[in-house]
Every structure is written in C-alpha cells, then in structure tokens.
C-alpha cells in the first residue's frame, strides 16, 4: 500500500492505504491531467496533458500489457510530477515517526 503526499507535505491531505493504481489516478486527477497509455513500436508510453518541460517521457521498452502499464505507473509515482511524494505506507510511518508526529 502507498501514501500520497502533496509537496510541501501537509498531514491533513496525506492519502494513506492506496494501491498503486489509486495513487496514480489520484495524482492524475489532482494535477488535472488526462492520460492514455499507447503502444509505440515495441514499447509502451504514457501520454498526458498539462506536462511540464522538465518532465521525463514515461516509456518502457516492453509490449503493451498490464505489467508494462503498472511499471510506468510506478515510475510516475516515484517521480511525483513535481507536485507529490509517493511512498509505501511503511516508509510514511517512518517519516512521521522521524518528525516526532503520531501517524
């Protein structure tokens, strides 16, 4: 399970207990992006609206499949789009404990 935090972090808006799919869709909705996964040659790519010039192209050199889409979703969540921080729930608890706050 994952936790999605806005940047800068605010515990009141932290979303905990999300699946990878839920974290990804929440990021897309909150950043007001429409998205589509497409097959490009032998790879899979994520197309999005409202992208920033410094954002990477989210592409994987693998056939268009559920597994390749999941891998790209993980890449997007790890990147955070400059707006979010996505981490496992266990990592979130460690961060909160390190801040001296109760989770």
C-alpha positions as a Python dict, from the first residue, in 0.01 Angstrom:
ca = {
    (1, 'X'): (0, 0, 0),
    (2, 'X'): (110, 355, -71),
    (3, 'X'): (78, 704, 75),
    (4, 'X'): (49, 1007, -149),
    (5, 'X'): (161, 1343, -10),
    (6, 'X'): (138, 1687, -163),
    (7, 'X'): (451, 1899, -179),
    (8, 'X'): (508, 2071, 51),
    (9, 'X'): (382, 1795, 283),
    (10, 'X'): (72, 1854, 493),
    (11, 'X'): (-50, 1563, 705),
    (12, 'X'): (-410, 1682, 665),
    (13, 'X'): (-401, 1598, 293),
    (14, 'X'): (-195, 1277, 308),
    (15, 'X'): (-377, 986, 143),
    (16, 'X'): (-273, 656, 301),
    (17, 'X'): (-360, 296, 220),
    (18, 'X'): (-373, 342, -158),
    (19, 'X'): (-298, 79, -418),
    (20, 'X'): (-54, 175, -693),
    (21, 'X'): (-349, 230, -929),
    (22, 'X'): (-528, 453, -677),
    (23, 'X'): (-215, 660, -609),
    (24, 'X'): (-153, 705, -982),
    (25, 'X'): (-512, 804, -1062),
    (26, 'X'): (-522, 1042, -765),
    (27, 'X'): (-203, 1211, -889),
    (28, 'X'): (-351, 1249, -1236),
    (29, 'X'): (-678, 1392, -1104),
    (30, 'X'): (-520, 1635, -857),
    (31, 'X'): (-273, 1760, -1118),
    (32, 'X'): (-565, 1798, -1365),
    (33, 'X'): (-416, 1567, -1626),
    (34, 'X'): (-579, 1344, -1877),
    (35, 'X'): (-373, 1038, -1966),
    (36, 'X'): (-359, 747, -2203),
    (37, 'X'): (-124, 453, -2240),
    (38, 'X'): (-25, 386, -2600),
    (39, 'X'): (180, 130, -2785),
    (40, 'X'): (475, 283, -2967),
    (41, 'X'): (656, 29, -3180),
    (42, 'X'): (762, -240, -2934),
    (43, 'X'): (716, -22, -2628),
    (44, 'X'): (452, 135, -2409),
    (45, 'X'): (431, 507, -2342),
    (46, 'X'): (219, 727, -2119),
    (47, 'X'): (74, 1036, -2286),
    (48, 'X'): (-51, 1315, -2058),
    (49, 'X'): (-191, 1666, -2081),
    (50, 'X'): (-53, 1959, -1877),
    (51, 'X'): (304, 1829, -1873),
    (52, 'X'): (598, 2043, -1767),
    (53, 'X'): (903, 2092, -1994),
    (54, 'X'): (1139, 1924, -1745),
    (55, 'X'): (930, 1608, -1702),
    (56, 'X'): (1067, 1284, -1843),
    (57, 'X'): (892, 1080, -2108),
    (58, 'X'): (740, 784, -1930),
    (59, 'X'): (820, 495, -2162),
    (60, 'X'): (910, 133, -2118),
    (61, 'X'): (1060, -90, -2384),
    (62, 'X'): (809, -370, -2333),
    (63, 'X'): (498, -490, -2509),
    (64, 'X'): (172, -312, -2431),
    (65, 'X'): (39, -509, -2135),
    (66, 'X'): (-95, -473, -1784),
    (67, 'X'): (256, -531, -1644),
    (68, 'X'): (409, -256, -1859),
    (69, 'X'): (136, -9, -1761),
    (70, 'X'): (191, -94, -1394),
    (71, 'X'): (565, -34, -1432),
    (72, 'X'): (502, 308, -1586),
    (73, 'X'): (256, 393, -1309),
    (74, 'X'): (531, 309, -1060),
    (75, 'X'): (773, 536, -1249),
    (76, 'X'): (524, 825, -1241),
    (77, 'X'): (456, 777, -869),
    (78, 'X'): (830, 767, -796),
    (79, 'X'): (879, 1089, -997),
    (80, 'X'): (590, 1269, -829),
    (81, 'X'): (541, 1514, -1117),
    (82, 'X'): (697, 1785, -904),
    (83, 'X'): (375, 1804, -702),
    (84, 'X'): (366, 1486, -496),
    (85, 'X'): (570, 1242, -295),
    (86, 'X'): (461, 881, -313),
    (87, 'X'): (595, 624, -68),
    (88, 'X'): (498, 296, 88),
    (89, 'X'): (282, 315, 398),
    (90, 'X'): (572, 169, 598),
    (91, 'X'): (805, 445, 476),
    (92, 'X'): (539, 703, 561),
    (93, 'X'): (516, 575, 918),
    (94, 'X'): (896, 602, 949),
    (95, 'X'): (891, 960, 813),
    (96, 'X'): (615, 1062, 1054),
    (97, 'X'): (794, 894, 1347),
    (98, 'X'): (1114, 1074, 1248),
    (99, 'X'): (928, 1405, 1252),
    (100, 'X'): (809, 1329, 1605),
    (101, 'X'): (444, 1316, 1500),
    (102, 'X'): (195, 1038, 1559),
    (103, 'X'): (73, 865, 1242),
}
